[in-house]
Amino acid sequence: MTDLETVPAVVDPVTEEITETGEPTAAHIVKVKRGENAAAVVLEARVMGTPVEALCGFVWVPSRDPKQLPVCEKCTSIYGLYKEFNDGLSDTPSD
């Protein structure tokens, strides 16, 4: 036997991220930090061409008027949970 011991291999699982391409098929509620204005975050992303993340996890670069699309059911559900646990949130997120 040698001085080297057999060390079991450490397996680091790789998570495959699937990114949707194209225009979103629903209007999403943008995830923002406390004190940030969602409309300002979306406007900056449109101007700069940077991606934003929705409450449901969908990531995209805003490029069109979301009022023309139905609201994402997952985002609505998640916002409803936030609203239940946080006083002061409106019935719908501000524009």
C-alpha distance (Angstrom), angle and dihedral (degrees) to the residues before:
residue distance angle dihedral
M1 . . .
T2 3.82 . .
D3 3.77 131.2 .
L4 3.81 89.1 -104.1
E5 3.76 115.2 92.2
T6 3.74 123.3 -149.3
V7 3.78 108.0 -106.5
P8 3.77 117.7 -163.1
A9 3.78 113.9 -119.4
V10 3.77 116.0 -104.1
V11 3.76 111.0 -133.8
D12 3.76 115.8 -151.1
P13 3.79 107.7 -162.6
V14 3.77 113.9 -131.9
T15 3.75 116.5 -139.1
E16 3.75 114.3 -146.8
E17 3.76 111.3 -140.3
I18 3.77 115.0 -153.2
T19 3.76 113.2 -157.6
E20 3.77 119.2 -160.0
T21 3.76 114.0 -133.6
G22 3.75 130.0 -153.5
E23 3.76 129.9 31.7
P24 3.80 119.3 -28.1
T25 3.80 115.6 -104.8
A26 3.81 92.9 -145.8
A27 3.80 136.9 38.0
H28 3.79 108.2 -105.6
I29 3.80 130.6 -154.0
V30 3.79 107.4 -119.2
K31 3.79 118.7 -126.9
V32 3.82 109.4 -125.7
K33 3.77 135.6 174.0
R34 3.79 121.4 -107.6
G35 3.79 109.4 -73.8
E36 3.82 95.4 17.6
N37 3.78 121.0 121.1
A38 3.81 112.0 -127.7
A39 3.81 93.0 -149.5
A40 3.82 90.7 53.1
V41 3.82 91.2 48.2
V42 3.81 91.3 50.9
L43 3.81 92.9 45.8
E44 3.80 91.7 51.0
A45 3.82 90.4 48.0
R46 3.82 90.9 51.1
V47 3.79 92.4 49.7
M48 3.80 96.4 42.5
G49 3.82 96.5 36.2
T50 3.80 92.6 -126.4
P51 3.80 123.6 146.2
V52 3.80 124.1 -109.6
E53 3.80 129.1 -160.4
A54 3.78 125.4 -128.0
L55 3.80 124.8 -143.5
C56 3.81 88.0 -105.2
G57 3.82 91.5 55.3
F58 3.82 97.5 -104.6
V59 3.82 110.4 143.9
W60 3.81 121.7 -157.7
V61 3.78 145.0 140.9
P62 3.82 108.0 -107.9
S63 3.77 112.0 -123.9
R64 3.80 109.1 151.1
D65 3.78 143.2 40.4
P66 3.82 107.9 -75.7
K67 3.81 91.6 -158.2
Q68 3.81 87.8 78.3
L69 3.84 91.6 63.5
P70 3.81 133.9 67.3
V71 3.82 114.3 -103.7
C72 3.81 116.0 -100.1
E73 3.80 109.5 -103.0
K74 3.83 93.4 -145.5
C75 3.81 91.9 52.5
T76 3.82 90.7 47.7
S77 3.80 91.2 50.4
I78 3.82 93.1 48.6
Y79 3.81 91.8 46.9
G80 3.82 88.2 51.3
L81 3.81 89.7 56.3
Y82 3.82 91.4 48.8
K83 3.79 89.2 50.0
E84 3.81 92.3 52.7
F85 3.80 92.2 55.1
N86 3.80 100.3 37.0
D87 3.78 123.1 62.3
G88 3.77 116.2 -143.3
L89 3.81 99.4 36.9
S90 3.78 114.8 129.9
D91 3.80 123.3 -124.4
T92 3.79 89.1 -102.5
P93 3.80 129.4 22.7
S94 3.80 114.1 -97.6
D95 3.80 116.9 -103.3
